[in-house]
Amino acid sequence: MDINENVMEIIEILNQSGFGSLAGELMTEISLGREIVSREPDSDDDRVTIPEAEQLEEAIRILRLRLMEPARALASAEQIAGNFTDGGVFEFSSLTHQEIL
């Protein structure tokens, strides 16, 4: 399967920017195609090729799901948590395994 030139450029930019795992995931998802859910209860789901003309749109959808949606959810959670602190600043932070121990 050929991958759209624009999608390959996005993958290259992600790789060069230190997002190799996201680039690999994007390439895999585009290469595998779309999953078609079977209407038959005992049938396996199937995959169909994403037409080259639709690959860029699909790549952008995947990037939004992986990058923008989590950031929006975090911002929303911080805003809600800020409401519990009487308008004070509230910020979530992540801890590493060593910091927990």
N, C-alpha and C positions, 0 to 999 in steps of 0.2 A: 504494500500500500504506500502510495506517495503522500508525504505530509506537505501541506501548504507551505510555500516559501515564507510567508509572514509568521506562521506558527514556528517554523524552524528558527527564525530570527529571534522570536520571544524566548525560545528554549536556550539559544546561545547567550542572550543577555542575562537570563536567570543564572546560567552556569558561571558566567564571568563575574556576576555580582555576589557569588557565594551561596546561591540558592539551588545547588545541584540536585538535591533530593526533590525539590518542587519541580525542577525542569524534567527530571526523570519520570516523576508521576504524571506530569502533563503529557509527555511523549507517549507513555504507556497508555493513558486513557484515550488519547486520540488514535493510537494504533489499534487498540482493542475494539473501538467502535462503541456504539450505543447498545445498551442492554434493552432487550425487548422482553417484557414479562409475558409469559404464556398465560392464556386464559384457562387452560386446562389444569386442574388441580395436581395431576401426577406428572405433568410435562416439565421438562427443564426449560429454563429461560434461555434465550438466544441472543446473539449480538449481530448487529448489522454495521457495515462500514459507514463511516461519516463521510459524505461527499466532500471533496476537496474545497468546494465553494463555501461549505458550512463549517469548516474546521476552525477558522479564526474566531468565529462567533462562539463556538464550543470551548475553545481555549480561554477566551475572556470569561465565559461563564464559570469555568473551573477555577480560574485565578480569583474571581470574586468570592467564590465559596471558600477558598483556602486562605485568602488574605483579608478581604474587606469585611466579610460577615463576622469573623471572630473579633476583629477590631471594633466593629459597631456594637457587638454584644458586650465587650469589655467596657466601652464608653458608657453604654446604657446602664450596666451594673454599677459603675462608679457613680453615675448620676443618682441612681436609686439609693445607693449606700450613703451618698452625700446628704440626701434628704433626711436620713436618720441621725445625722450629726448636726442638726440645726443650721444647715447652710455652710458648715465648715468643710474644709478640704478633706477628701477621703480618696485614697489611692490604693488600688490593689497592687501587690507585688508577688512575684513568684519566688519560691525558695528552692534551693537545690537540696538534694538528698543529704549532703553533708551539713547544711545549715539546720536541718530538722533534727539531726542527731546531736 
